[in-house]
Amino acid sequence: MKVFRKIRLSLVFSGKTKSYLVYALGEILLIVIGILIAWKINTLNDKQKNKVVELKIYQTLNEELAANLKLLDSSIISYTESVKIINNTIRSIGLTSEQLTEDIKQEIVNINYKPTQLHNGAINSVNSTNKFEFIESVLLKDLIASYPSELDNFESQENKIKNIIVNRLQPAIESHVSLLDIISERDFEFSRAKAFSQDSNYSELLNSREFQNALVDRLLQTENQLVNSESLRAKTQTIAIKLNNELND
């Protein structure tokens, strides 16, 4: 800077106004170029930092989606089996006590219910914070933005099935069937206790309106959830593939 000052002073005192103006313009140009270079470096640094954050977001989402895909695969198998068992139970309505084999009885009282709890921590974190701004792909943004509502719909349907089982099916079964019958088949030590329990009436259970209505309702809701699971799995797979493409770019 001292060198530039000496040059300016020498030009001023020498009376070379034109030379001084040319020099001044050149100095201004150098300053502007320096500012532009500094700005460009900062921009590149910011982009690099944003890329690192973006990759971390993608990796976290990828892990969560992979876990959800496994859970959905299991749920599809479980719902398919549940639909099969429920249909078999409906076909058993009207059978006499003699026609009700032990296998049929086991299917009647087999609730076979395990709720599917999908992961949503990473996806909600992205949608509710500024992390969403670091995602460059517009398509990926749209998919991620709509995914939480898909998870909410899935959870809502799970709660419908749970409500039918807990508040309608189980009370109907327990009012007609001794639970000691069920565990005595598994463990010989309970056979003595079974002798003191009230007799179960499977025919009466099958013919009760409460049980039939709850059973049909569960069938319809389970079929809906099976469709939901297959649709949600496809959407989850789509996001996962898009994420992997972004990670590999």
PASEBA-1860 file (N, C-alpha, C; in nm, 3 decimals):
! residues 249
1> MKVFRKIR> 0.083/-0.121/0.000/0.000/0.000/0.000/0.086/0.126/0.000 ~ 0.200/0.126/0.071/0.291/0.241/0.073/0.344/0.270/-0.067 ~ 0.372/0.166/-0.142/0.423/0.182/-0.278/0.321/0.254/-0.364 ~ 0.193/0.213/-0.354/0.085/0.276/-0.430/0.068/0.423/-0.391 ~ 0.086/0.452/-0.262/0.070/0.589/-0.214/0.180/0.679/-0.272 ~ 0.302/0.629/-0.274/0.414/0.707/-0.329/0.394/0.736/-0.477 ~ 0.342/0.634/-0.547/0.318/0.653/-0.691/0.213/0.760/-0.713 ~ 0.105/0.756/-0.634/-0.002/0.856/-0.648/0.052/0.997/-0.622
9> LSLVFSGK> 0.129/1.010/-0.513/0.183/1.142/-0.477/0.276/1.196/-0.585 ~ 0.361/1.108/-0.639/0.455/1.154/-0.742/0.381/1.199/-0.867 ~ 0.273/1.131/-0.900/0.194/1.169/-1.018/0.122/1.300/-0.996 ~ 0.071/1.321/-0.874/-0.001/1.446/-0.843/0.093/1.565/-0.850 ~ 0.209/1.551/-0.784/0.304/1.663/-0.780/0.369/1.690/-0.916 ~ 0.373/1.588/-1.000/0.434/1.607/-1.132/0.341/1.677/-1.228 ~ 0.213/1.686/-1.190/0.115/1.755/-1.275/0.062/1.671/-1.388 ~ 0.093/1.544/-1.389/0.044/1.454/-1.494/-0.094/1.401/-1.455
17> TKSYLVYA> -0.194/1.486/-1.474/-0.331/1.452/-1.430/-0.385/1.330/-1.504 ~ -0.363/1.326/-1.632/-0.414/1.213/-1.711/-0.353/1.081/-1.665 ~ -0.223/1.084/-1.643/-0.155/0.962/-1.596/-0.208/0.920/-1.459 ~ -0.237/1.023/-1.379/-0.288/0.993/-1.244/-0.425/0.926/-1.251 ~ -0.510/0.977/-1.341/-0.644/0.919/-1.354/-0.638/0.775/-1.404 ~ -0.549/0.754/-1.501/-0.533/0.617/-1.553/-0.485/0.524/-1.441 ~ -0.390/0.573/-1.365/-0.339/0.492/-1.254/-0.449/0.464/-1.152 ~ -0.529/0.571/-1.119/-0.636/0.556/-1.019/-0.738/0.452/-1.064
25> LGEILLIV> -0.773/0.460/-1.192/-0.868/0.361/-1.246/-0.811/0.219/-1.239 ~ -0.682/0.208/-1.269/-0.617/0.077/-1.261/-0.616/0.023/-1.119 ~ -0.594/0.113/-1.025/-0.593/0.070/-0.884/-0.731/0.025/-0.840 ~ -0.832/0.101/-0.884/-0.971/0.062/-0.851/-1.004/-0.075/-0.912 ~ -0.959/-0.093/-1.036/-0.984/-0.221/-1.104/-0.919/-0.337/-1.028 ~ -0.796/-0.314/-0.979/-0.729/-0.419/-0.901/-0.806/-0.452/-0.773 ~ -0.858/-0.348/-0.708/-0.936/-0.370/-0.584/-1.062/-0.452/-0.614 ~ -1.131/-0.414/-0.724/-1.254/-0.486/-0.763/-1.224/-0.632/-0.793
33> IGILIAWK> -1.114/-0.653/-0.868/-1.075/-0.792/-0.901/-1.045/-0.870/-0.773 ~ -0.976/-0.805/-0.679/-0.945/-0.872/-0.551/-1.070/-0.909/-0.475 ~ -1.168/-0.816/-0.475/-1.295/-0.843/-0.406/-1.368/-0.959/-0.472 ~ -1.370/-0.959/-0.607/-1.437/-1.066/-0.680/-1.371/-1.202/-0.655 ~ -1.240/-1.202/-0.650/-1.169/-1.329/-0.621/-1.203/-1.379/-0.481 ~ -1.202/-1.286/-0.384/-1.234/-1.324/-0.246/-1.377/-1.377/-0.236 ~ -1.470/-1.307/-0.307/-1.610/-1.351/-0.307/-1.625/-1.489/-0.370 ~ -1.552/-1.512/-0.478/-1.559/-1.642/-0.546/-1.507/-1.753/-0.456
41> INTLNDKQ> -1.398/-1.725/-0.385/-1.341/-1.825/-0.294/-1.441/-1.858/-0.183 ~ -1.503/-1.753/-0.127/-1.603/-1.775/-0.022/-1.721/-1.855/-0.072 ~ -1.763/-1.824/-0.196/-1.876/-1.897/-0.256/-1.843/-2.045/-0.272 ~ -1.721/-2.072/-0.321/-1.679/-2.211/-0.339/-1.670/-2.283/-0.206 ~ -1.621/-2.213/-0.103/-1.613/-2.273/0.031/-1.752/-2.304/0.085 ~ -1.846/-2.210/0.063/-1.984/-2.232/0.110/-2.047/-2.350/0.038 ~ -2.023/-2.358/-0.093/-2.078/-2.470/-0.169/-2.021/-2.603/-0.120 ~ -1.894/-2.603/-0.089/-1.830/-2.725/-0.040/-1.889/-2.767/0.094
49> KNKVVELK> -1.908/-2.666/0.183/-1.968/-2.695/0.314/-2.111/-2.747/0.298 ~ -2.188/-2.683/0.208/-2.326/-2.725/0.184/-2.331/-2.867/0.128 ~ -2.233/-2.901/0.044/-2.228/-3.035/-0.015/-2.203/-3.140/0.093 ~ -2.116/-3.108/0.188/-2.088/-3.200/0.298/-2.214/-3.222/0.382 ~ -2.284/-3.112/0.412/-2.408/-3.123/0.490/-2.512/-3.203/0.412 ~ -2.522/-3.177/0.282/-2.617/-3.247/0.198/-2.591/-3.398/0.198 ~ -2.464/-3.436/0.187/-2.429/-3.578/0.186/-2.464/-3.645/0.319 ~ -2.441/-3.574/0.430/-2.476/-3.628/0.561/-2.627/-3.649/0.573
57> IYQTLNEE> -2.704/-3.554/0.520/-2.850/-3.566/0.522/-2.893/-3.686/0.439 ~ -2.834/-3.702/0.321/-2.868/-3.813/0.234/-2.836/-3.947/0.300 ~ -2.722/-3.954/0.366/-2.681/-4.079/0.430/-2.776/-4.117/0.544 ~ -2.814/-4.017/0.624/-2.907/-4.042/0.735/-3.043/-4.087/0.682 ~ -3.092/-4.018/0.580/-3.220/-4.055/0.520/-3.213/-4.194/0.458 ~ -3.102/-4.223/0.395/-3.085/-4.353/0.329/-3.093/-4.468/0.430 ~ -3.031/-4.449/0.545/-3.034/-4.551/0.650/-3.177/-4.571/0.702 ~ -3.248/-4.461/0.722/-3.386/-4.470/0.772/-3.477/-4.538/0.670
65> LAANLKLL> -3.462/-4.502/0.544/-3.545/-4.562/0.440/-3.516/-4.711/0.424 ~ -3.389/-4.748/0.436/-3.352/-4.890/0.426/-3.419/-4.970/0.539 ~ -3.422/-4.912/0.659/-3.487/-4.979/0.773/-3.637/-4.991/0.748 ~ -3.698/-4.886/0.692/-3.842/-4.889/0.664/-3.876/-4.991/0.557 ~ -3.788/-5.008/0.460/-3.813/-5.107/0.355/-3.819/-5.249/0.415 ~ -3.730/-5.277/0.508/-3.730/-5.409/0.573/-3.858/-5.428/0.655 ~ -3.899/-5.323/0.727/-4.021/-5.331/0.807/-4.144/-5.350/0.719 ~ -4.147/-5.281/0.606/-4.261/-5.293/0.515/-4.265/-5.430/0.450
73> DSSIISYT> -4.149/-5.486/0.420/-4.145/-5.622/0.366/-4.207/-5.720/0.465 ~ -4.170/-5.705/0.592/-4.224/-5.793/0.696/-4.374/-5.771/0.714 ~ -4.417/-5.645/0.710/-4.559/-5.615/0.729/-4.644/-5.671/0.615 ~ -4.592/-5.665/0.493/-4.667/-5.719/0.379/-4.688/-5.869/0.396 ~ -4.584/-5.938/0.442/-4.597/-6.082/0.469/-4.699/-6.107/0.580 ~ -4.690/-6.026/0.687/-4.780/-6.042/0.802/-4.925/-6.014/0.765 ~ -4.950/-5.906/0.690/-5.087/-5.873/0.652/-5.146/-5.978/0.558 ~ -5.062/-6.027/0.468/-5.108/-6.133/0.376/-5.151/-6.257/0.453
81> ESVKIINN> -5.071/-6.295/0.554/-5.104/-6.411/0.636/-5.229/-6.385/0.719 ~ -5.242/-6.263/0.770/-5.361/-6.230/0.851/-5.488/-6.238/0.767 ~ -5.483/-6.186/0.644/-5.599/-6.193/0.555/-5.638/-6.338/0.529 ~ -5.539/-6.424/0.511/-5.565/-6.567/0.489/-5.633/-6.630/0.610 ~ -5.583/-6.603/0.730/-5.639/-6.660/0.852/-5.781/-6.609/0.877 ~ -5.802/-6.480/0.856/-5.935/-6.423/0.878/-6.036/-6.484/0.781 ~ -5.997/-6.500/0.656/-6.087/-6.562/0.557/-6.121/-6.706/0.597 ~ -6.022/-6.778/0.648/-6.048/-6.915/0.694/-6.146/-6.916/0.810
89> TIRSIGLT> -6.133/-6.821/0.901/-6.224/-6.812/1.015/-6.366/-6.780/0.969 ~ -6.379/-6.688/0.873/-6.511/-6.655/0.820/-6.576/-6.777/0.755 ~ -6.496/-6.858/0.687/-6.549/-6.980/0.624/-6.593/-7.083/0.729 ~ -6.541/-7.067/0.852/-6.576/-7.163/0.958/-6.709/-7.131/1.024 ~ -6.764/-7.013/0.995/-6.894/-6.975/1.053/-7.002/-7.072/1.004 ~ -7.078/-7.125/1.098/-7.184/-7.220/1.064/-7.144/-7.365/1.083 ~ -7.016/-7.393/1.106/-6.973/-7.530/1.132/-7.021/-7.576/1.270 ~ -7.048/-7.701/1.283/-7.089/-7.757/1.412/-6.967/-7.775/1.501
97> SEQLTEDI> -6.989/-7.799/1.629/-6.879/-7.817/1.723/-6.791/-7.934/1.682 ~ -6.856/-8.042/1.625/-6.780/-8.159/1.583/-6.690/-8.129/1.463 ~ -6.731/-8.032/1.383/-6.655/-8.000/1.262/-6.537/-7.905/1.290 ~ -6.538/-7.846/1.409/-6.433/-7.752/1.443/-6.311/-7.826/1.495 ~ -6.213/-7.845/1.410/-6.090/-7.914/1.449/-6.004/-7.821/1.536 ~ -5.901/-7.877/1.596/-5.812/-7.797/1.680/-5.739/-7.691/1.598 ~ -5.706/-7.725/1.475/-5.640/-7.627/1.388/-5.732/-7.508/1.359 ~ -5.860/-7.539/1.335/-5.957/-7.432/1.309/-5.974/-7.345/1.433
105> KQEIVNIN> -5.981/-7.408/1.549/-5.996/-7.334/1.674/-5.876/-7.242/1.698 ~ -5.758/-7.292/1.666/-5.638/-7.211/1.683/-5.640/-7.087/1.594 ~ -5.691/-7.105/1.472/-5.700/-6.991/1.381/-5.804/-6.890/1.428 ~ -5.913/-6.940/1.489/-6.020/-6.851/1.536/-5.969/-6.755/1.642 ~ -5.889/-6.807/1.735/-5.842/-6.724/1.846/-5.705/-6.662/1.820 ~ -5.649/-6.689/1.702/-5.517/-6.637/1.668/-5.530/-6.492/1.621 ~ -5.502/-6.399/1.713/-5.509/-6.257/1.677/-5.400/-6.223/1.576 ~ -5.280/-6.277/1.598/-5.168/-6.262/1.504/-5.146/-6.116/1.466
113> YKPTQLHN> -5.133/-6.033/1.568/-5.118/-5.890/1.541/-4.992/-5.835/1.604 ~ -4.909/-5.773/1.520/-4.790/-5.703/1.565/-4.780/-5.574/1.486 ~ -4.805/-5.460/1.551/-4.805/-5.333/1.478/-4.670/-5.303/1.415 ~ -4.674/-5.243/1.298/-4.552/-5.202/1.228/-4.524/-5.056/1.261 ~ -4.412/-5.030/1.324/-4.374/-4.894/1.362/-4.259/-4.848/1.273 ~ -4.294/-4.769/1.176/-4.193/-4.720/1.081/-4.115/-4.603/1.140 ~ -3.992/-4.585/1.091/-3.905/-4.478/1.140/-3.937/-4.347/1.066 ~ -3.937/-4.236/1.140/-3.966/-4.107/1.076/-3.880/-3.993/1.130
121> GAINSVNS> -3.782/-4.025/1.216/-3.701/-3.921/1.279/-3.623/-3.837/1.180 ~ -3.552/-3.903/1.089/-3.469/-3.830/0.993/-3.553/-3.751/0.894 ~ -3.660/-3.813/0.845/-3.744/-3.746/0.745/-3.813/-3.624/0.805 ~ -3.858/-3.634/0.931/-3.922/-3.521/0.998/-3.822/-3.410/1.028 ~ -3.700/-3.451/1.062/-3.596/-3.353/1.090/-3.564/-3.269/0.967 ~ -3.559/-3.334/0.853/-3.530/-3.262/0.729/-3.643/-3.165/0.694 ~ -3.767/-3.209/0.710/-3.882/-3.128/0.673/-3.910/-3.013/0.768 ~ -3.866/-3.026/0.892/-3.900/-2.925/0.993/-3.784/-2.830/1.025
129> TNKFEFIE> -3.669/-2.847/0.960/-3.553/-2.760/0.986/-3.500/-2.706/0.853 ~ -3.394/-2.627/0.862/-3.334/-2.570/0.741/-3.254/-2.672/0.660 ~ -3.249/-2.797/0.707/-3.178/-2.901/0.632/-3.240/-2.918/0.493 ~ -3.368/-2.889/0.483/-3.439/-2.906/0.356/-3.377/-2.818/0.247 ~ -3.320/-2.703/0.288/-3.262/-2.610/0.192/-3.134/-2.664/0.128 ~ -3.069/-2.760/0.193/-2.943/-2.813/0.142/-2.963/-2.917/0.032 ~ -3.086/-2.962/0.013/-3.115/-3.062/-0.090/-3.135/-2.991/-0.223 ~ -3.056/-3.026/-0.322/-3.059/-2.956/-0.450/-3.165/-3.011/-0.544
137> SVLLKDLI> -3.187/-3.142/-0.544/-3.280/-3.205/-0.638/-3.425/-3.164/-0.606 ~ -3.494/-3.104/-0.704/-3.633/-3.062/-0.686/-3.724/-3.184/-0.669 ~ -3.701/-3.287/-0.751/-3.781/-3.409/-0.742/-3.767/-3.473/-0.604 ~ -3.644/-3.479/-0.556/-3.619/-3.539/-0.426/-3.686/-3.458/-0.315 ~ -3.682/-3.326/-0.328/-3.750/-3.240/-0.231/-3.900/-3.271/-0.226 ~ -3.961/-3.285/-0.343/-4.105/-3.314/-0.348/-4.138/-3.449/-0.284 ~ -4.054/-3.549/-0.312/-4.077/-3.682/-0.256/-4.063/-3.681/-0.103 ~ -3.960/-3.611/-0.054/-3.935/-3.605/0.089/-4.044/-3.525/0.159
145> ASYPSELD> -4.092/-3.418/0.095/-4.195/-3.334/0.155/-4.328/-3.409/0.172 ~ -4.359/-3.499/0.081/-4.487/-3.572/0.087/-4.479/-3.701/0.168 ~ -4.357/-3.745/0.199/-4.341/-3.874/0.267/-4.400/-3.878/0.408 ~ -4.384/-3.772/0.491/-4.442/-3.778/0.626/-4.592/-3.801/0.628 ~ -4.665/-3.742/0.532/-4.810/-3.764/0.528/-4.842/-3.909/0.496 ~ -4.757/-3.972/0.414/-4.775/-4.115/0.383/-4.754/-4.199/0.509 ~ -4.655/-4.163/0.587/-4.629/-4.234/0.713/-4.745/-4.215/0.811 ~ -4.801/-4.094/0.815/-4.914/-4.066/0.904/-5.036/-4.149/0.865
153> NFESQENK> -5.062/-4.160/0.735/-5.175/-4.241/0.688/-5.156/-4.387/0.726 ~ -5.033/-4.434/0.712/-5.002/-4.572/0.747/-5.026/-4.597/0.896 ~ -4.977/-4.505/0.980/-4.993/-4.518/1.124/-5.140/-4.511/1.165 ~ -5.216/-4.424/1.099/-5.359/-4.411/1.128/-5.432/-4.541/1.100 ~ -5.396/-4.606/0.990/-5.459/-4.734/0.956/-5.418/-4.843/1.055 ~ -5.295/-4.838/1.100/-5.249/-4.934/1.203/-5.333/-4.919/1.329 ~ -5.362/-4.795/1.368/-5.441/-4.770/1.489/-5.585/-4.821/1.473 ~ -5.639/-4.812/1.352/-5.774/-4.865/1.327/-5.777/-5.016/1.352
161> IKNIIVNR> -5.676/-5.085/1.299/-5.670/-5.231/1.317/-5.651/-5.265/1.464 ~ -5.562/-5.192/1.530/-5.537/-5.216/1.673/-5.665/-5.196/1.754 ~ -5.740/-5.092/1.724/-5.864/-5.065/1.795/-5.965/-5.178/1.778 ~ -5.977/-5.231/1.656/-6.070/-5.342/1.631/-6.030/-5.464/1.712 ~ -5.901/-5.494/1.715/-5.852/-5.614/1.785/-5.867/-5.600/1.936 ~ -5.819/-5.488/1.989/-5.815/-5.470/2.134/-5.954/-5.448/2.194 ~ -6.035/-5.367/2.128/-6.163/-5.326/2.187/-6.283/-5.406/2.139 ~ -6.266/-5.487/2.034/-6.382/-5.561/1.983/-6.357/-5.711/1.972
169> LQPAIESH> -6.249/-5.749/1.903/-6.223/-5.892/1.883/-6.184/-5.963/2.012 ~ -6.087/-5.909/2.082/-6.041/-5.975/2.205/-6.151/-5.990/2.309 ~ -6.232/-5.887/2.338/-6.342/-5.906/2.434/-6.442/-6.012/2.389 ~ -6.471/-6.018/2.257/-6.565/-6.118/2.207/-6.509/-6.259/2.225 ~ -6.380/-6.275/2.195/-6.317/-6.406/2.211/-6.315/-6.447/2.358 ~ -6.275/-6.355/2.444/-6.262/-6.388/2.587/-6.397/-6.416/2.653 ~ -6.506/-6.366/2.596/-6.638/-6.393/2.654/-6.690/-6.531/2.618 ~ -6.630/-6.595/2.516/-6.677/-6.727/2.474/-6.571/-6.837/2.485
177> VSLLDIIS> -6.445/-6.797/2.493/-6.337/-6.895/2.494/-6.251/-6.876/2.618 ~ -6.224/-6.987/2.686/-6.134/-6.984/2.801/-5.990/-6.977/2.750 ~ -5.917/-6.877/2.795/-5.780/-6.863/2.751/-5.692/-6.976/2.800 ~ -5.738/-7.045/2.906/-5.664/-7.162/2.953/-5.662/-7.272/2.848 ~ -5.766/-7.275/2.763/-5.767/-7.371/2.653/-5.648/-7.350/2.561 ~ -5.615/-7.223/2.539/-5.509/-7.189/2.445/-5.373/-7.228/2.501 ~ -5.345/-7.188/2.625/-5.213/-7.214/2.681/-5.195/-7.359/2.721 ~ -5.307/-7.431/2.752/-5.294/-7.572/2.789/-5.250/-7.657/2.671
185> ERDFEFSR> -5.279/-7.610/2.550/-5.234/-7.682/2.430/-5.082/-7.668/2.414 ~ -5.026/-7.557/2.467/-4.882/-7.533/2.456/-4.803/-7.599/2.567 ~ -4.861/-7.602/2.686/-4.787/-7.647/2.804/-4.869/-7.748/2.881 ~ -4.815/-7.869/2.895/-4.887/-7.978/2.961/-4.916/-7.945/3.107 ~ -4.833/-7.863/3.170/-4.849/-7.830/3.311/-4.977/-7.752/3.339 ~ -5.034/-7.691/3.235/-5.157/-7.615/3.252/-5.281/-7.702/3.234 ~ -5.264/-7.828/3.201/-5.379/-7.915/3.173/-5.466/-7.933/3.297 ~ -5.405/-7.935/3.416/-5.485/-7.950/3.539/-5.570/-7.827/3.564
193> AKAFSQDS> -5.513/-7.710/3.538/-5.590/-7.586/3.555/-5.706/-7.583/3.458 ~ -5.688/-7.640/3.341/-5.794/-7.641/3.241/-5.917/-7.715/3.291 ~ -5.895/-7.816/3.374/-6.008/-7.895/3.426/-6.100/-7.811/3.512 ~ -6.052/-7.699/3.567/-6.132/-7.615/3.655/-6.183/-7.489/3.583 ~ -6.151/-7.478/3.455/-6.196/-7.360/3.380/-6.333/-7.386/3.318 ~ -6.402/-7.278/3.283/-6.531/-7.292/3.216/-6.509/-7.337/3.073 ~ -6.603/-7.417/3.024/-6.590/-7.470/2.889/-6.597/-7.358/2.785 ~ -6.519/-7.372/2.682/-6.522/-7.277/2.571/-6.631/-7.317/2.472
201> NYSELLNS> -6.689/-7.216/2.408/-6.794/-7.242/2.310/-6.757/-7.170/2.180 ~ -6.683/-7.239/2.096/-6.636/-7.180/1.971/-6.751/-7.155/1.873 ~ -6.849/-7.244/1.872/-6.964/-7.226/1.781/-7.042/-7.101/1.818 ~ -7.060/-7.081/1.946/-7.132/-6.962/1.992/-7.054/-6.835/1.958 ~ -6.921/-6.843/1.971/-6.836/-6.730/1.935/-6.850/-6.697/1.786 ~ -6.842/-6.800/1.701/-6.851/-6.779/1.557/-6.987/-6.723/1.515 ~ -7.090/-6.758/1.588/-7.225/-6.715/1.552/-7.266/-6.583/1.616 ~ -7.179/-6.528/1.699/-7.215/-6.400/1.764/-7.194/-6.285/1.666
209> REFQNALV> -7.290/-6.191/1.668/-7.283/-6.078/1.577/-7.161/-5.991/1.605 ~ -7.129/-5.971/1.734/-7.016/-5.887/1.770/-6.886/-5.940/1.708 ~ -6.867/-6.071/1.719/-6.746/-6.132/1.665/-6.743/-6.125/1.513 ~ -6.855/-6.156/1.450/-6.861/-6.155/1.304/-6.834/-6.017/1.247 ~ -6.900/-5.916/1.306/-6.880/-5.778/1.257/-6.737/-5.731/1.276 ~ -6.681/-5.762/1.393/-6.543/-5.722/1.420/-6.447/-5.794/1.326 ~ -6.477/-5.920/1.298/-6.390/-6.001/1.211/-6.391/-5.945/1.069 ~ -6.510/-5.913/1.018/-6.521/-5.859/0.882/-6.455/-5.721/0.875
217> DRLLQTEN> -6.476/-5.641/0.980/-6.415/-5.508/0.983/-6.263/-5.520/0.982 ~ -6.212/-5.614/1.060/-6.066/-5.633/1.062/-6.016/-5.678/0.925 ~ -6.092/-5.764/0.858/-6.052/-5.811/0.726/-6.042/-5.694/0.628 ~ -6.143/-5.608/0.628/-6.144/-5.495/0.535/-6.029/-5.397/0.565 ~ -6.008/-5.369/0.694/-5.902/-5.275/0.731/-5.764/-5.333/0.706 ~ -5.750/-5.463/0.724/-5.620/-5.529/0.697/-5.591/-5.531/0.548 ~ -5.694/-5.555/0.468/-5.675/-5.551/0.322/-5.634/-5.410/0.278 ~ -5.697/-5.309/0.338/-5.658/-5.171/0.307/-5.512/-5.145/0.345
225> QLVNSESL> -5.473/-5.196/0.462/-5.337/-5.173/0.508/-5.235/-5.249/0.423 ~ -5.276/-5.362/0.370/-5.189/-5.438/0.280/-5.161/-5.356/0.154 ~ -5.266/-5.294/0.101/-5.250/-5.206/-0.016/-5.163/-5.086/0.020 ~ -5.189/-5.028/0.139/-5.107/-4.914/0.184/-4.960/-4.952/0.196 ~ -4.935/-5.071/0.249/-4.797/-5.116/0.268/-4.724/-5.131/0.135 ~ -4.793/-5.189/0.038/-4.732/-5.209/-0.093/-4.706/-5.075/-0.163 ~ -4.803/-4.983/-0.149/-4.786/-4.849/-0.209/-4.674/-4.772/-0.140 ~ -4.673/-4.776/-0.006/-4.570/-4.704/0.069/-4.432/-4.763/0.044
233> RAKTQTIA> -4.427/-4.894/0.027/-4.297/-4.955/-0.003/-4.243/-4.907/-0.137 ~ -4.332/-4.896/-0.236/-4.291/-4.849/-0.368/-4.239/-4.705/-0.360 ~ -4.308/-4.621/-0.283/-4.265/-4.481/-0.269/-4.133/-4.471/-0.192 ~ -4.121/-4.555/-0.089/-3.997/-4.557/-0.012/-3.881/-4.601/-0.099 ~ -3.906/-4.700/-0.182/-3.801/-4.749/-0.274/-3.761/-4.641/-0.374 ~ -3.859/-4.566/-0.421/-3.831/-4.458/-0.517/-3.739/-4.352/-0.456 ~ -3.772/-4.312/-0.332/-3.688/-4.212/-0.264/-3.548/-4.268/-0.240 ~ -3.542/-4.394/-0.198/-3.412/-4.458/-0.170/-3.325/-4.463/-0.296
241> IKLNNELN> -3.386/-4.496/-0.410/-3.311/-4.502/-0.535/-3.260/-4.364/-0.574 ~ -3.348/-4.264/-0.560/-3.309/-4.126/-0.592/-3.196/-4.080/-0.501 ~ -3.204/-4.114/-0.374/-3.098/-4.078/-0.279/-2.965/-4.142/-0.318 ~ -2.971/-4.269/-0.353/-2.849/-4.339/-0.391/-2.787/-4.277/-0.518 ~ -2.873/-4.234/-0.609/-2.822/-4.168/-0.731/-2.752/-4.037/-0.695 ~ -2.810/-3.962/-0.600/-2.748/-3.837/-0.558/-2.617/-3.862/-0.486 ~ -2.612/-3.968/-0.406/-2.490/-4.000/-0.332/-2.378/-4.043/-0.426 ~ -2.415/-4.107/-0.536/-2.314/-4.159/-0.628/-2.272/-4.057/-0.733
249> D> -2.345/-3.946/-0.741/-2.308/-3.843/-0.840/-2.179/-3.771/-0.800
END
